[in-house]
Amino acid sequence: MITQHSWIFLSVYEGLRRKLFNLDLINMAHLGTRAFEEIGGEVVQTTTFVIRNYRTSQYKATYCRLVDYLSEDAKRVAYLEGSNQYHITQELIQRIPGNPIAYWVSEQFVSIFSAPAFTEYSISDGQNKTGNNAKYLREFWEVSNLDVGIGKKWLFYAKGGGYRKWYGNLSETINWSEEARKFYRQDKICRIIPEYLWYKVGITWSLISNNPSFRVLPEAATFDVGGSSVFLKDDKGLYFYLGLLNSKVFLQIQQVMNPTINIQVKDVRIMPVKKAMQEMIEEMLMI
């Protein structure tokens, strides 16, 4: 078969992948974009594969990764030359949460998923939605700085934005007056995060990004879906988790678990965390 490649990775197709793991995937040519001269652009990404109708234990399928070749001819030549081939068992893939067909990863890489997920150390509980941004949002320079902060009319509002690590992208403010909050609670379109998360420091990022970057969500700020955020069960670990999310390690995990431009909360919280690393770093910070 030849299909779009989204079923290989996206969580919505996890059930399909589990069914296919009852069979042998013999080989796959992961074509990516520009596999056909008639179809240009970066939207259509394809893969072609062969499956047989039974399962052989520890069978190693052959995968050919052609996504980095940018023309039909280049992909054909690379495939016939046997370039970028990987041989991996389905048993190894099934050890990755969600079972994405990440055929290029090593057994050492897969082993990190034995550690607890970031889900165990973080909190995600809703998001804000004003229902009328033109009425309830303002750029920070449109309001008095004396009216921005905890217990005041306006809070900084994380809505995503461009690539920026550690801090920033807080150019907008949201009306957080008692009257506005009452509206967010009662209106059918609106959403408001639960009160126990108000004024709590967290970690935020841009929902849509080719290159994810994570930033502190300060106490005097809140967020919407574009500036997706999580909070920590123990705020002492804030800078450890922020550093881990901004590391090449997380980027590699993200490319395996969700190689799309939509970085959702579940994609971040699935990151494995080795507590020994956190304890070591916390000791270093105390020196």
Stockholm file with secondary structure:
# STOCKHOLM 1.0

chainA/1-287         MITQHSWIFLSVYEGLRRKLFNLDLINMAHLGTRAFEEIGGEVVQTTTFVIRNYRTSQYKATYCRLVDYLSEDAKRVAYLEGSNQYHITQELIQRIPGNPIAYWVSEQFVSIFSAPAFTEYSISDGQNKTGNNAKYLREFWEVSNLDVGIGKKWLFYAKGGGYRKWYGNLSETINWSEEARKFYRQDKICRIIPEYLWYKVGITWSLISNNPSFRVLPEAATFDVGGSSVFLKDDKGLYFYLGLLNSKVFLQIQQVMNPTINIQVKDVRIMPVKKAMQEMIEEMLMI
#=GR chainA/1-287 SS CEEEGGGGTCGGGHHHHHHHTTSEEEEEEEEESCCSTTSCSSSCCEEEEEEESSCCTTCEEEEEECTTCCSHHHHHHHHHHTTTEEEEEHHHHTTSTTCCCCTTCCHHHHHGGGSCBGGGGEECCCCBBCSCHHHHEEEGGGSCGGGBSTTSSEEEEECCCSSCCBSCCCCEEEECSHHHHHHHHHSSSCBCCCGGGTTCCEEEECSBCSSCCEEEECTTEEEBGGGCEEEESSGGGHHHHHHHHTSHHHHHHHHHHCCSSBCCHHHHHTCBCCHHHHHHHHHHHHC
#=GC SS_cons         CEEEGGGGTCGGGHHHHHHHTTSEEEEEEEEESCCSTTSCSSSCCEEEEEEESSCCTTCEEEEEECTTCCSHHHHHHHHHHTTTEEEEEHHHHTTSTTCCCCTTCCHHHHHGGGSCBGGGGEECCCCBBCSCHHHHEEEGGGSCGGGBSTTSSEEEEECCCSSCCBSCCCCEEEECSHHHHHHHHHSSSCBCCCGGGTTCCEEEECSBCSSCCEEEECTTEEEBGGGCEEEESSGGGHHHHHHHHTSHHHHHHHHHHCCSSBCCHHHHHTCBCCHHHHHHHHHHHHC
//
